[in-house]
């Protein structure tokens, strides 16, 4: 019998996540600047605001304590958002604790939820807590601090004191700052029993609080997490536009990966995030082009799981971003250009995102627990075709990931109902469609 995943609360399952790296969200780069934009993001239909780490950062200038990525960025910024100095303080780069509370309050006023980013796998080498409790870090046999591949100390989860310190941190932000959950950095690297207990504690305060795992261990979504990342998905979708994979290869990979998870598991579907804009050769908006990026959003919003959109993708912004660049150390990078809101491509993307968010509300099957059913076709290297269906609804989705116009014949007649969203596409009969370059069709059969 297949194991069951945790069933996430409705607010999380049915919504879409908007990921915010404050330092690149806008040129101002503060929590307050994000707060001003919340009505705009609400109008686009986003329901969950996820902030990258905003906590006090280790500002050591010792290069031996910098990750290779941090050095490679050539920003010379000593502050890494994922190298913590103090989990209980907000870094002055972003603002104050009161700014966070104001942000959370405004989100709730608008009917939106807030997730913060927990970094518990490792800690900054100069963190104040390690001076008081050196046993909170792992040590080698010779007594030296054990470091991760990023040159930061591993936290020591054999220490009950460390566990209580971090449980208190989770409870503080839920109880005092009223946040609604956490994205958990390198969640697979932290013991599962820690997350199980952390979940219990925050849910005693807020019964519908959630945890999102930046990991993919199946047992973690059985016992502690409401959803996890789909790393292979965003990497393979990006590879469609760099010529490294074809659609049939992506589908085969997705079917194999999905079989590893318990029934009802929710995967987070994204394309850009703070890591990819830093590490990939170019941003997805550039690799795919605006129409290709539109198609990616359509697929991510209709595929099973929870869609996530990264800072600037809602504007069709092409600015080159990097997680280590900020207003003090920009290097060769930029912040999101929020002044482009009224430009044609930006308005086009905004309208698409608004429509896709509305579709997930209007068609419950799109945010249900039923997995996508891939439908075979005679253009399998270029066209992705799948159904989302339950006992009440059936939605058919087709997308052409090639630069060519195609006529596609499906293995079964699923183009039977009303077209509810399309771009550069049309239906010939119940099993045949013409789809232009990066075109798509969404049909509601019942």
Residue pairs with C-beta under 8 A, 6 or more apart in sequence:
2 262
2 263
3 218
3 222
3 262
3 263
4 222
4 262
4 263
4 264
5 221
5 222
5 261
5 262
5 263
5 264
5 265
5 266
6 221
6 222
6 223
6 224
6 225
6 226
7 13
7 264
7 369
8 210
8 226
8 227
8 266
9 208
9 210
9 226
11 47
11 48
11 113
11 180
11 208
12 48
12 113
12 181
12 208
12 210
12 226
12 227
12 306
13 226
13 266
13 306
13 367
13 369
14 47
14 360
14 361
14 364
14 367
15 46
15 47
15 48
15 113
15 306
15 360
15 367
16 45
16 46
16 47
16 48
16 301
16 306
16 307
16 308
16 309
16 356
16 357
16 360
17 46
17 48
17 50
17 115
17 268
17 306
17 307
17 308
17 309
18 41
18 46
18 48
18 49
18 50
18 308
18 309
18 311
18 314
19 50
19 52
19 270
19 273
19 274
19 308
19 309
19 310
19 311
20 34
20 49
20 50
20 51
20 52
20 311
21 52
21 81
21 274
21 310
21 311
21 321
21 323
22 29
22 30
22 31
22 33
22 34
22 51
22 52
22 54
22 93
22 94
23 29
23 81
23 93
23 94
23 323
23 325
23 326
23 327
23 335
24 277
24 311
24 312
24 321
24 322
24 323
24 325
24 326
24 333
24 334
24 335
24 336
25 33
25 34
25 37
25 311
25 335
25 336
26 33
26 34
26 37
26 335
26 336
26 338
27 327
27 335
28 327
29 93
29 94
29 326
29 327
29 335
30 93
30 94
30 95
30 99
31 51
31 54
31 90
31 94
31 95
31 99
31 100
31 102
31 103
32 95
32 99
32 102
32 103
34 49
34 51
34 103
35 99
35 102
35 103
35 106
37 338
38 49
38 103
38 106
38 107
38 110
38 112
39 110
40 341
41 49
41 112
41 314
42 110
42 111
42 112
43 354
44 314
44 350
44 353
44 354
44 357
45 353
45 354
45 356
45 357
45 358
45 361
46 112
46 309
46 357
47 111
47 112
47 113
47 357
48 112
48 113
48 114
48 115
48 180
49 103
49 107
49 112
49 113
49 114
49 115
50 114
50 115
50 116
50 117
50 183
50 212
50 308
51 114
51 115
51 116
51 117
52 81
52 117
52 274
52 323
53 81
53 82
53 84
53 116
53 117
53 119
53 185
54 81
54 90
54 91
54 94
54 95
54 100
54 116
54 117
55 84
55 85
55 86
55 87
55 88
55 89
55 90
55 91
55 119
56 84
56 85
56 86
56 87
56 89
56 90
56 91
57 79
57 80
57 81
57 83
57 84
57 85
57 91
57 93
57 124
58 65
58 79
58 80
58 83
58 84
58 85
58 124
58 125
58 126
58 127
59 78
59 79
59 85
60 78
60 124
60 125
60 126
61 78
63 71
64 151
65 83
65 124
65 125
65 126
65 151
65 152
66 78
66 80
66 151
67 80
67 83
67 150
67 151
67 152
68 150
69 150
69 278
69 279
69 323
69 324
70 77
70 80
70 324
73 278
73 322
73 323
73 324
73 325
73 331
73 333
74 331
74 332
75 322
75 324
75 325
75 326
75 329
75 330
75 331
75 333
76 329
76 331
77 324
77 325
77 326
77 328
77 329
77 331
79 91
79 93
79 326
80 324
81 117
81 274
81 323
82 119
82 122
82 150
82 185
83 122
83 123
83 124
83 125
83 150
83 152
84 119
84 123
84 124
84 127
85 124
85 126
85 127
85 128
86 127
86 128
86 129
87 129
87 166
87 169
88 169
88 172
89 97
90 96
90 97
90 99
90 100
93 326
93 328
97 177
100 177
101 177
101 178
103 114
104 114
104 177
104 178
104 179
105 178
107 113
107 114
108 114
108 178
113 180
113 181
114 178
114 179
114 180
114 181
115 179
115 180
115 181
115 182
115 183
115 210
115 212
116 173
116 179
116 182
116 183
117 182
117 183
117 185
118 169
118 170
118 182
118 183
118 184
118 185
119 185
119 186
120 155
120 166
120 184
120 185
120 190
120 194
121 148
121 154
121 155
121 185
121 186
121 187
121 189
121 190
122 148
122 150
122 152
122 153
122 154
122 155
122 186
123 129
123 130
123 136
123 137
123 152
123 153
123 155
124 152
124 153
125 145
125 147
125 151
125 152
125 153
127 153
129 136
129 165
130 136
130 137
130 153
133 159
133 161
133 162
133 165
135 156
135 159
135 161
135 162
136 155
136 156
136 159
136 161
136 162
136 165
137 145
137 146
137 153
137 154
137 155
137 156
138 145
138 146
138 153
138 154
138 155
138 156
139 145
139 146
139 156
140 146
145 153
146 153
146 154
147 153
147 154
148 154
155 162
155 166
155 190
156 162
157 163
157 190
157 191
157 194
163 194
163 197
166 194
166 198
167 197
167 198
167 201
170 182
170 198
170 201
170 202
171 201
171 202
171 205
173 179
173 182
174 180
174 181
174 202
174 205
174 206
174 209
175 205
180 206
180 208
180 209
180 210
181 202
181 209
181 210
181 211
181 212
181 226
182 202
182 210
182 211
182 212
183 212
183 214
184 190
184 195
184 211
184 212
184 213
184 214
184 215
184 225
185 214
186 214
186 215
187 195
187 211
187 213
187 214
187 215
187 220
187 225
187 228
188 213
188 214
188 215
188 216
188 217
188 220
189 215
192 217
192 219
192 220
192 223
192 224
195 211
195 213
195 220
195 223
195 224
195 225
196 223
196 224
198 211
198 224
199 209
199 211
199 224
199 225
202 209
203 209
210 226
210 227
211 224
211 225
211 226
212 225
212 226
212 227
212 228
212 229
212 268
213 220
213 221
213 224
213 225
213 227
213 228
213 229
214 228
214 229
215 228
215 229
216 228
216 229
216 230
216 231
217 228
218 260
218 261
218 262
218 265
220 228
221 227
221 228
221 261
221 262
221 265
221 266
222 262
226 266
227 265
227 266
227 267
227 268
227 305
227 306
228 265
228 266
228 267
228 268
229 267
229 268
230 257
230 267
230 268
230 269
230 270
230 305
232 253
232 254
232 257
233 254
233 257
233 267
233 269
234 269
234 270
234 271
234 273
234 276
236 245
236 249
236 250
236 253
236 254
237 250
237 271
237 296
237 299
238 271
238 276
238 280
238 284
238 287
238 288
239 245
239 250
240 246
240 247
240 250
240 401
241 284
241 287
241 288
241 289
241 292
241 401
242 281
242 287
246 380
246 381
246 382
247 380
247 381
247 382
247 383
247 384
247 401
248 380
248 381
250 384
251 374
251 380
251 384
254 374
255 374
258 267
258 371
261 267
263 369
264 369
266 304
266 305
266 306
266 369
267 304
267 305
267 306
268 305
268 306
268 307
268 308
269 300
269 301
269 303
269 305
269 306
269 307
269 308
270 300
270 307
270 308
270 309
270 310
271 284
271 293
271 296
271 297
271 300
271 310
271 313
272 283
272 284
272 285
272 309
272 310
272 313
273 308
273 310
274 310
274 323
275 323
276 283
276 284
276 310
277 283
277 310
277 320
277 321
277 322
277 323
278 321
278 322
278 323
278 324
280 287
281 287
282 320
283 318
283 319
283 320
283 321
284 293
284 296
284 313
285 293
285 313
285 316
285 317
285 318
286 318
288 295
288 296
288 438
289 438
290 316
290 345
290 348
290 349
291 423
291 424
291 437
291 438
292 401
292 438
293 313
293 316
293 349
294 348
294 349
294 352
294 423
294 438
294 440
295 399
295 400
295 401
295 438
295 439
295 440
297 307
297 309
297 313
297 349
297 352
297 353
297 356
298 352
298 356
298 397
298 399
298 421
298 440
298 442
299 384
299 397
299 399
299 440
300 307
300 308
301 307
301 356
301 357
301 359
301 360
301 366
302 356
302 359
302 366
302 388
302 395
302 397
302 442
303 372
303 386
304 368
304 369
304 370
304 371
304 372
304 388
306 367
307 356
307 360
309 353
311 321
311 336
312 319
312 321
312 336
312 337
313 349
314 349
314 350
314 353
315 336
315 337
315 338
315 340
315 341
315 346
315 349
315 350
316 340
316 345
316 346
316 348
316 349
317 336
317 337
317 340
317 346
319 334
319 335
319 336
319 337
320 332
320 333
320 334
321 333
321 334
321 335
321 336
322 331
322 333
324 331
325 331
325 333
325 334
325 335
327 335
340 346
341 347
341 350
355 421
356 421
359 366
359 420
359 421
359 442
360 366
360 367
363 388
363 393
363 395
363 420
363 444
364 392
364 393
365 388
365 389
365 390
365 392
365 393
365 394
365 395
366 388
366 395
368 388
368 390
370 388
370 389
370 390
372 386
372 387
372 388
373 386
373 387
373 388
373 389
374 384
374 385
374 386
375 385
375 386
375 387
375 396
375 410
375 411
375 412
375 414
376 385
376 410
376 411
377 383
377 385
377 408
377 409
377 410
377 411
378 408
378 409
379 400
379 406
379 407
379 408
379 409
381 402
382 400
382 401
382 402
382 404
382 406
383 398
383 399
383 400
383 401
383 402
383 406
383 408
383 435
384 397
384 398
384 399
384 401
385 396
385 397
385 398
385 399
385 408
385 410
385 414
386 396
386 397
387 394
387 395
387 396
387 397
387 414
388 394
388 395
388 397
389 395
392 446
393 444
393 446
394 414
394 417
394 444
394 445
394 446
395 420
395 442
395 443
395 444
395 445
396 414
396 415
396 417
396 441
396 442
396 443
396 445
397 440
397 441
397 442
397 443
398 408
398 425
398 433
398 435
398 440
398 441
399 435
399 438
399 439
399 440
399 441
400 406
400 408
400 425
400 435
400 436
400 437
400 438
400 439
400 440
401 438
402 437
402 438
403 437
403 438
404 437
405 434
405 435
405 436
405 437
406 434
406 435
407 428
407 432
407 433
407 434
408 432
408 433
408 434
408 435
409 431
409 432
410 431
410 432
410 433
411 431
412 431
413 429
413 430
413 431
414 430
414 431
414 443
414 445
415 427
415 429
415 430
415 431
415 432
415 433
415 441
415 443
416 430
416 443
416 445
417 443
417 444
417 445
417 446
418 443
418 444
419 427
419 441
419 442
419 443
420 442
420 443
420 444
421 440
421 441
421 442
422 439
422 440
422 441
422 442
423 438
423 439
423 440
424 435
424 436
424 437
424 438
424 439
424 440
425 433
425 434
425 435
425 436
425 439
425 440
425 441
426 433
426 434
427 433
427 441
427 443
428 434
433 441
435 441
